[in-house]
Amino acid sequence: AGKVFGTLRSHWKKTTFGVCLLSWGGNWLYGKHCDNLLRRAACLEAQVFGNQLIPSNMPLKKATVFLNPAACKGKARNLFEKNAAPILHLSGLDVNIVTTDYEGQAKKLMELMENTDLIIIAGGDGTVQEVVTGLLRRADEAAFSKIPIGFIPLGKTCTLSHTLYPESVNQVQHITNATLAILKGETVPLDVLQIKGEKEQPVFALSGLRWGSYRDAGVKVSKYWYLGPLKTKAAHFFSTFKEWPQKHQAALMYLGPTERPPEEPEEKPSRPPLYVRLYRRLRLYLSPPQKEIPQEVAPEDWQELKLSTVELSIATQNRQLDLTRTEDFMNICIEADTVSKGQFVNRGSQKMRDPHMCPEGSQCIQASRCILQLPEGTEGSFGIDNEEYEAMPVEVKLLPRKLRFFCDPRMREQMLRAAVQ
């Protein structure tokens, strides 16, 4: 034993390295074992759905999955196949996986898609936006927008995860939870923003639109990867070397919130008996309905505003969902252009965590529709759901509770409990 300790003492550097390596290897193996246990538990839960008896005359539910393999720096396919695909196949769904090969393809494929019972988006914010835009550009979007949508978070940015699923530090658990939520069938209605330029086809967003200096600096954060945890502050600090203060000038016209219409009944009313239908037809024949005199529509109450801001954001309420709200609106946040360089750097870090936060001293407007006019020659870009688009004059229209997304039943319960309190 003394000889062994002597050898270890004389080669202490190698010993320390060996101990560290063994400890890291042990932790890695333990992590892998825990991930496998999570996958196994999720598959057993999915099998319960798959083992349910269905009548012989009822076809299997069709699920169309749009998978973006390029998400999460190219790891998305592997993440999907290991953690989500086994659950979907065990659940008794007829699964059709559509893999996208290039940016913008999901939009085109969605426009060509035939009937399906479920739409599942496996990717990040960009994939969600592409599929939703393709869906809502369809001529039959009124029928297609009733199809429930599942979201499996595989991308670098997955904003919807905060609304639909509980927070989880373990990626495997997060993906399996999201996939199981699709099988459990609980849904929440989400608002959509329709963003239309003068010539372009509309783009649809679930989070919102950002235009300004924080967005521009946020895009450059990855360039400073070599600074580690300081990269965010560095990107915002170096952006203050540009012309300061940074002002974005525009004209804004907007309409106020709209009242929430009553919920449509989910089930179609049963067909009335034959004698009732005959009586109704006879009554219509004897006294045809009078033509209604069209009433003059009151001019819409547009508000106008000239603005100079460090950043403008137009956001849905999807991040803080209120299922019992009585008014429908989007939040327009116009941030003061008098922000100091220090405040700009500090707020920049907060904005990376919550892009649509509205800091103190900002002008906040609730609107159902708005028109953003930019001065001629305006350069730069918008961020629409974390995707980059050329800045141009746009009309933004709120489509309240337009799409239904599957969510974890615990999250829905939490939302309803918060609304009661």
SVG drawing of the C-alpha trace seen along z (x, -y; Angstrom):
<svg xmlns="http://www.w3.org/2000/svg" viewBox="-98 -62 106 66">
<polyline fill="none" stroke="black" stroke-width="0.4" points="0.0,0.0 2.9,-2.4 4.4,-1.7 1.1,-2.6 0.7,-5.8 4.3,-6.7 3.7,-6.2 0.5,-8.3 2.3,-11.1 5.2,-11.2 2.8,-11.3 0.2,-13.6 -0.6,-15.5 -1.5,-12.2 -3.4,-11.0 -5.5,-14.2 -6.2,-14.1 -7.2,-10.4 -9.5,-11.0 -11.2,-13.9 -11.6,-11.8 -13.1,-8.9 -15.5,-11.2 -16.6,-12.9 -17.0,-9.5 -19.1,-8.2 -21.3,-11.3 -21.8,-11.0 -22.7,-7.3 -25.1,-8.0 -26.7,-10.8 -27.1,-8.4 -28.7,-5.8 -31.2,-8.4 -32.1,-9.6 -32.8,-5.9 -35.1,-5.5 -37.0,-8.7 -37.4,-7.4 -38.6,-4.0 -41.2,-5.5 -42.5,-7.8 -42.8,-4.8 -44.7,-2.8 -47.1,-5.7 -47.5,-6.0 -48.2,-2.3 -51.3,-2.7 -52.8,-5.0 -51.7,-2.5 -53.3,0.5 -56.8,-1.2 -59.3,0.6 -60.9,-1.3 -63.9,-0.2 -63.0,1.7 -64.9,-0.8 -62.9,-3.7 -59.7,-4.6 -56.5,-5.4 -55.8,-9.0 -53.4,-10.5 -50.5,-12.6 -48.3,-14.6 -44.9,-15.5 -42.9,-18.4 -39.3,-17.7 -36.5,-20.2 -33.3,-18.1 -31.1,-21.3 -32.6,-22.6 -30.4,-22.6 -27.2,-22.8 -28.1,-19.6 -28.9,-17.5 -32.7,-17.7 -33.1,-14.4 -31.2,-12.4 -33.1,-14.1 -36.4,-13.3 -35.6,-9.7 -34.4,-8.9 -36.9,-10.7 -40.1,-11.5 -40.5,-9.0 -40.8,-5.8 -43.6,-7.5 -45.6,-8.5 -45.3,-5.1 -46.3,-3.3 -49.4,-5.6 -51.5,-4.0 -51.3,-7.1 -50.7,-6.7 -47.5,-8.8 -46.3,-10.4 -42.9,-12.2 -42.1,-14.9 -38.4,-16.0 -37.5,-19.5 -34.4,-19.8 -34.1,-23.6 -35.3,-26.8 -38.9,-27.7 -39.7,-24.1 -42.1,-23.5 -44.2,-26.5 -44.5,-25.0 -45.2,-21.4 -47.8,-22.7 -49.6,-24.4 -49.7,-21.1 -50.6,-18.9 -53.8,-16.8 -56.1,-15.9 -54.6,-15.0 -56.0,-14.8 -53.0,-16.3 -50.1,-18.5 -46.9,-18.1 -44.0,-20.6 -40.6,-19.2 -38.1,-22.0 -37.6,-25.5 -39.3,-28.9 -38.4,-29.1 -40.1,-25.7 -43.2,-26.8 -43.4,-30.0 -43.0,-28.3 -45.6,-25.7 -48.1,-28.2 -47.5,-30.6 -48.0,-27.8 -51.2,-26.6 -52.8,-30.1 -51.9,-31.0 -54.1,-28.0 -57.4,-28.8 -59.1,-26.4 -57.3,-27.8 -60.7,-28.2 -61.0,-24.4 -57.3,-23.7 -56.8,-26.1 -59.2,-23.9 -56.7,-21.0 -54.9,-20.8 -51.1,-21.3 -48.4,-19.6 -45.0,-21.2 -41.9,-19.1 -39.2,-21.6 -35.9,-20.7 -34.6,-24.1 -32.1,-26.6 -35.1,-29.0 -38.4,-27.4 -40.5,-30.3 -43.8,-28.4 -42.3,-25.9 -42.7,-28.4 -46.4,-28.5 -47.1,-24.9 -44.9,-22.8 -43.4,-23.0 -39.8,-24.2 -37.3,-21.3 -33.5,-21.4 -33.3,-17.9 -33.7,-18.0 -34.8,-14.4 -37.6,-15.0 -38.6,-18.2 -39.0,-16.4 -40.8,-13.4 -43.2,-15.6 -44.1,-17.6 -44.7,-14.4 -46.9,-12.9 -48.9,-16.1 -50.0,-15.5 -51.4,-12.1 -53.1,-13.5 -55.2,-15.8 -55.4,-19.0 -55.2,-22.1 -55.1,-25.9 -56.1,-28.5 -53.2,-30.8 -53.4,-34.2 -51.7,-34.8 -50.4,-38.0 -50.9,-38.5 -48.0,-40.7 -48.4,-42.0 -46.1,-44.2 -47.3,-46.2 -46.3,-43.6 -45.4,-40.5 -47.7,-37.6 -48.5,-37.8 -46.3,-36.2 -47.8,-34.8 -46.3,-35.0 -47.1,-33.5 -44.8,-35.6 -44.5,-38.9 -42.4,-41.5 -39.4,-43.4 -37.6,-46.3 -34.8,-48.1 -31.3,-48.2 -31.8,-45.3 -32.8,-43.0 -29.9,-44.1 -27.4,-43.6 -29.0,-40.2 -28.4,-38.8 -24.6,-39.5 -24.2,-37.8 -23.0,-34.5 -20.1,-36.3 -18.6,-36.9 -18.7,-33.2 -15.1,-33.3 -16.0,-35.6 -18.2,-32.9 -20.7,-34.3 -19.7,-37.9 -20.7,-37.6 -24.2,-39.1 -22.9,-42.2 -20.1,-42.5 -22.5,-42.5 -24.6,-45.2 -21.6,-47.3 -20.0,-47.3 -23.3,-48.2 -23.3,-51.5 -20.2,-52.6 -22.5,-53.2 -24.3,-56.6 -25.8,-57.2 -28.6,-57.6 -29.9,-55.0 -33.3,-56.3 -35.8,-54.4 -38.5,-56.8 -41.8,-55.8 -45.5,-56.6 -48.0,-54.3 -51.8,-54.0 -53.8,-51.6 -57.2,-50.4 -58.0,-49.6 -58.9,-46.1 -61.9,-44.2 -64.5,-42.4 -64.1,-38.6 -66.9,-36.9 -68.7,-33.9 -67.1,-30.5 -68.3,-28.5 -69.9,-25.1 -67.4,-22.4 -70.0,-19.7 -72.4,-20.2 -76.0,-20.3 -78.0,-17.1 -80.2,-17.3 -83.9,-18.2 -86.7,-15.7 -88.3,-15.5 -91.5,-17.2 -89.6,-20.2 -87.6,-20.6 -90.8,-20.4 -92.5,-23.1 -89.5,-25.4 -89.5,-25.1 -93.2,-25.7 -92.9,-28.8 -90.0,-30.2 -92.1,-29.5 -95.2,-31.4 -93.3,-34.3 -89.9,-34.8 -87.4,-36.8 -87.3,-40.6 -84.1,-41.9 -82.1,-43.7 -81.2,-47.3 -77.4,-47.5 -76.5,-49.8 -73.7,-52.3 -70.5,-51.1 -69.2,-53.6 -65.7,-54.9 -63.0,-52.9 -61.5,-54.8 -57.8,-54.9 -55.4,-56.6 -52.2,-58.1 -48.8,-58.4 -45.4,-59.7 -42.7,-57.8 -38.9,-57.8 -37.8,-54.7 -34.8,-52.6 -37.0,-49.5 -40.6,-48.8 -42.2,-45.5 -45.6,-44.1 -46.4,-41.0 -49.2,-38.5 -50.4,-37.5 -49.3,-33.9 -46.4,-34.2 -48.8,-35.0 -51.9,-33.3 -55.2,-34.3 -57.9,-31.8 -60.7,-33.9 -59.9,-37.3 -62.9,-39.3 -60.9,-41.5 -58.6,-40.6 -55.5,-42.7 -51.8,-42.6 -49.3,-44.6 -47.3,-47.4 -44.3,-48.5 -42.5,-51.7 -39.3,-52.1 -37.9,-55.6 -35.0,-56.6 -33.4,-58.4 -31.9,-55.2 -28.3,-55.5 -25.5,-53.2 -25.3,-51.4 -29.1,-50.8 -28.9,-49.6 -26.2,-47.0 -28.1,-45.7 -31.5,-45.6 -29.9,-43.8 -29.2,-40.8 -32.9,-40.8 -34.1,-41.0 -32.2,-37.9 -34.2,-36.0 -37.6,-37.7 -37.5,-39.5 -40.9,-41.2 -40.4,-42.6 -41.6,-46.1 -39.3,-48.1 -40.4,-50.9 -40.8,-54.2 -42.0,-52.7 -45.3,-53.6 -47.5,-50.5 -50.5,-50.3 -53.2,-47.6 -54.4,-47.2 -56.3,-44.8 -54.7,-46.1 -51.9,-48.6 -50.1,-50.1 -46.4,-50.8 -45.1,-53.4 -41.4,-53.7 -39.6,-56.7 -38.3,-56.3 -34.9,-54.7 -35.2,-52.9 -32.7,-50.1 -32.3,-47.2 -34.4,-44.2 -37.4,-43.1 -37.3,-40.0 -40.5,-38.1 -40.6,-35.1 -36.8,-35.2 -36.6,-35.0 -35.0,-37.9 -37.1,-39.9 -36.3,-43.1 -37.8,-46.2 -40.6,-47.7 -44.0,-49.4 -46.4,-46.7 -50.0,-46.1 -50.2,-43.9 -53.6,-42.3 -54.5,-40.2 -56.2,-36.9 -57.5,-36.0 -57.4,-32.4 -56.8,-31.3 -54.9,-28.0 -55.2,-25.3 -51.9,-23.9 -51.5,-20.8 -50.2,-21.6 -49.3,-19.8 -52.5,-19.4 -50.6,-20.8 -50.0,-24.0 -53.6,-24.5 -54.7,-23.9 -52.1,-26.4 -53.5,-29.0 -57.1,-28.5 -56.1,-28.6 -54.2,-31.9 -57.2,-33.4 -59.5,-32.5 -57.1,-34.2"/>
</svg>
